[in-house]
Amino acid sequence: MNRLKELRTEKKLTQKELADIIGTTKLTVSNWENGKHSMNSDKAQALADYFEVSIAYLLGYENLGDPPVEAQLVLGKMLVDTIEYIEKSVWLCGQKQTLFVNGHEYKVTVEKVGVRK
C-alpha cells in the first residue's frame, strides 16, 4: 500500500487541496489512497517531489531510514571491492573474515594464495 494518505495528512491537506496542487481530481487522489488505481509515473514523481521523498518511499517499497536504491548499489560495489582487497592480502589467506557493511554481516574465507596485481 502506498503512503500517500499518510504523507497528505501529515501536511494537513485535504484530498482536494492535494489534487489542486498536482493537477488532478479529488476522486483520483482518493482512488490512489485506497489502492483502486495506480499512479502514472509523472504524478508519482510530482507527489514525491512535493513531499520530498523518493518514489520508492511514496509507493511503500522502502522506509525513510533505508538507503536509496542507488546507495544500495554503491554499498554492493564497496562490498565487492572489500572482498577483492582481502583476497589480495597474502597475510589473510586461509583466515575467516567477517565484514560489516551497512549493518549487514558477511562471512568470508579467503582461499587464494598469493597476491593479485
C-alpha positions as semicolon CSV with decimal commas, in nm:
position;residue;x (nm);y (nm);z (nm)
1;M;0,000;0,000;0,000
2;N;0,133;0,346;-0,084
3;R;0,195;0,615;0,177
4;L;0,003;0,894;0,006
5;K;-0,265;0,934;0,272
6;E;-0,007;0,933;0,550
7;L;0,202;1,200;0,376
8;R;-0,105;1,409;0,288
9;T;-0,244;1,406;0,643
10;E;0,098;1,492;0,790
11;K;0,085;1,813;0,582
12;K;-0,278;1,868;0,692
13;L;-0,401;1,871;0,332
14;T;-0,740;1,759;0,209
15;Q;-0,763;1,534;-0,093
16;K;-0,900;1,830;-0,290
17;E;-0,609;2,056;-0,190
18;L;-0,354;1,793;-0,291
19;A;-0,539;1,729;-0,617
20;D;-0,523;2,101;-0,699
21;I;-0,151;2,115;-0,620
22;I;-0,057;1,832;-0,857
23;G;-0,322;1,893;-1,121
24;T;-0,566;1,607;-1,079
25;T;-0,905;1,543;-0,919
26;K;-1,009;1,465;-0,562
27;L;-1,153;1,133;-0,685
28;T;-0,818;1,036;-0,837
29;V;-0,635;1,111;-0,511
30;S;-0,895;0,907;-0,323
31;N;-0,854;0,615;-0,564
32;W;-0,474;0,626;-0,525
33;E;-0,502;0,631;-0,145
34;N;-0,742;0,337;-0,145
35;G;-0,538;0,135;-0,394
36;K;-0,814;0,137;-0,655
37;H;-0,589;0,292;-0,920
38;S;-0,214;0,314;-0,971
39;M;-0,035;0,645;-1,017
40;N;0,127;0,712;-1,351
41;S;0,498;0,790;-1,336
42;D;0,453;1,166;-1,388
43;K;0,210;1,200;-1,099
44;A;0,418;0,972;-0,875
45;Q;0,721;1,193;-0,941
46;A;0,519;1,511;-0,878
47;L;0,395;1,372;-0,546
48;A;0,741;1,250;-0,443
49;D;0,885;1,593;-0,524
50;Y;0,610;1,772;-0,335
51;F;0,651;1,557;-0,023
52;E;1,032;1,548;-0,062
53;V;1,051;1,168;-0,057
54;S;1,160;0,908;-0,310
55;I;0,907;0,744;-0,538
56;A;1,002;0,412;-0,376
57;Y;0,911;0,553;-0,033
58;L;0,586;0,706;-0,164
59;L;0,483;0,370;-0,312
60;G;0,579;0,176;0,003
61;Y;0,885;-0,002;-0,136
62;E;1,135;0,146;0,110
63;N;1,141;0,311;0,450
64;L;1,279;0,656;0,524
65;G;1,573;0,505;0,714
66;D;1,666;0,277;0,423
67;P;1,936;0,395;0,190
68;P;1,806;0,474;-0,158
69;V;1,840;0,201;-0,420
70;E;2,135;0,389;-0,573
71;A;2,313;0,387;-0,237
72;Q;2,248;0,015;-0,200
73;L;2,417;-0,042;-0,537
74;V;2,717;0,163;-0,420
75;L;2,731;-0,042;-0,099
76;G;2,725;-0,361;-0,305
77;K;3,021;-0,238;-0,508
78;M;3,203;-0,143;-0,187
79;L;3,148;-0,496;-0,058
80;V;3,290;-0,647;-0,377
81;D;3,588;-0,409;-0,361
82;T;3,648;-0,503;0,004
83;I;3,639;-0,875;-0,074
84;E;3,884;-0,822;-0,361
85;Y;4,114;-0,629;-0,126
86;I;4,106;-0,912;0,127
87;E;4,180;-1,166;-0,146
88;K;4,488;-0,962;-0,243
89;S;4,624;-0,965;0,110
90;V;4,863;-1,260;0,148
91;W;4,859;-1,248;0,527
92;L;4,482;-1,307;0,532
93;C;4,485;-1,615;0,310
94;G;4,308;-1,909;0,469
95;Q;4,162;-1,700;0,750
96;K;3,794;-1,638;0,805
97;Q;3,697;-1,272;0,795
98;T;3,376;-1,101;0,896
99;L;3,275;-0,790;0,706
100;F;3,012;-0,546;0,828
101;V;2,857;-0,330;0,558
102;N;2,558;-0,110;0,636
103;G;2,463;-0,320;0,938
104;H;2,479;-0,649;0,749
105;E;2,731;-0,917;0,840
106;Y;2,917;-1,110;0,571
107;K;3,146;-1,406;0,646
108;V;3,430;-1,453;0,401
109;T;3,706;-1,711;0,386
110;V;3,997;-1,611;0,168
111;E;4,130;-1,920;-0,002
112;K;4,360;-1,781;-0,268
113;V;4,731;-1,790;-0,210
114;G;4,945;-1,514;-0,349
115;V;4,893;-1,156;-0,443
116;R;4,700;-1,039;-0,745
117;K;4,834;-0,736;-0,925
